[in-house]
Amino acid sequence: MNIIVNEELKAYIDPLTPDEFAALERSILTEGCRDALVLWGDVLIDGHNRYAICQAHDLPFQTIQNTLFKSMEDVHLWMIDQHLGRRSVSDFQRGVLALRKREIFAARRARPQPEVGGDAATDAANSAAETPPWDDGAAASEVVTTAPLNSREDIAKAARLSSSQVVMIEKIQKQAAPELVAALKSGAISLNAAAAVASLPAQEQVAAAEGGADELKQAAKRVRDAKRKPRATATESGDQEEGAEAVGDASSADEVKALRSRIAQLEKENDALRKQVLNLLEKSSRAA
């Protein structure tokens, strides 16, 4: 059987770690290759590690054809859905796969749609160009039904993550140095901490990754502390303004109190003067 290993497809999903590969190899040597390899024509779609192990030890294996793929995009979507359902895939890997799925659907929507009633011969030729010749063999199960991911919530649901985790993964994809991504995949740093370190310049990210897990944690802490300080300063500034307003309010209250006291004193003086005037008038009246 002629099986073609497409290096792009092989690298589309993150490879197993050495420990994971060794565990799979032990399992196959003990129990044989229980799961069939999935082919699209001669192209190997799923089972690259199993195929390599069987080839290395001259072990038998089964294959199954998936005849429902129409393009490489269909293959990618199928691979993504297969791995999104596997427990061994990390949160970061699931997020990356779900984001790839969104990009595929976005690319499809951006393409001009073929006109209805076009050239049937041209359509058939294009379809034939995309679809490889089939080997004889059983047809694979139907392509996993896949739905477009139109929002961050859709991505989070597909990847079994929270929306905030999806935001962090997007940030890491855009800003993280390869060394930081490698550290995240190896488990040397958490997703949350990696998103914080990704805020640093690339050289600082690389230095932190080369320093190991402790240095990465310290770098993440520095980023978080730096974000907290402006908030604290703003709070202090606000407190000072409120204090100034309070002082101003206190001054105004004192002035009002003093004015009221002065008014009360003047009223008393007026009453005393009125009484004096009345007494004088009475005395004048009696004298007359």
Stockholm file with secondary structure:
# STOCKHOLM 1.0

chainA/1-288         MNIIVNEELKAYIDPLTPDEFAALERSILTEGCRDALVLWGDVLIDGHNRYAICQAHDLPFQTIQNTLFKSMEDVHLWMIDQHLGRRSVSDFQRGVLALRKREIFAARRARPQPEVGGDAATDAANSAAETPPWDDGAAASEVVTTAPLNSREDIAKAARLSSSQVVMIEKIQKQAAPELVAALKSGAISLNAAAAVASLPAQEQVAAAEGGADELKQAAKRVRDAKRKPRATATESGDQEEGAEAVGDASSADEVKALRSRIAQLEKENDALRKQVLNLLEKSSRAA
#=GR chainA/1-288 SS CCCBCCHHHHTTSCCCCHHHHHHHHHHHHHHCCCSCEEEETTEEEECHHHHHHHHHHTCCCCEEECTTCCSHHHHHHHHHHHHHTCTTSCHHHHHHHHHHHHHHHHHHHHSCCCCTTCCHHHHHHHHHHHSCCCCSSCBCCCCCCCCCCCSHHHHHHHHTCCHHHHHHHHHHHHHCCHHHHHHHHHTSSCHHHHHHHTTSCHHHHHHHHHTCHHHHHHHHHHHHHHHHHHHHHHHHHHHHHHHHHHHHHHHHHHHHHHHHHHHHHHHHHHHHHHHHHHHHHHHHHHHC
#=GC SS_cons         CCCBCCHHHHTTSCCCCHHHHHHHHHHHHHHCCCSCEEEETTEEEECHHHHHHHHHHTCCCCEEECTTCCSHHHHHHHHHHHHHTCTTSCHHHHHHHHHHHHHHHHHHHHSCCCCTTCCHHHHHHHHHHHSCCCCSSCBCCCCCCCCCCCSHHHHHHHHTCCHHHHHHHHHHHHHCCHHHHHHHHHTSSCHHHHHHHTTSCHHHHHHHHHTCHHHHHHHHHHHHHHHHHHHHHHHHHHHHHHHHHHHHHHHHHHHHHHHHHHHHHHHHHHHHHHHHHHHHHHHHHHHC
//
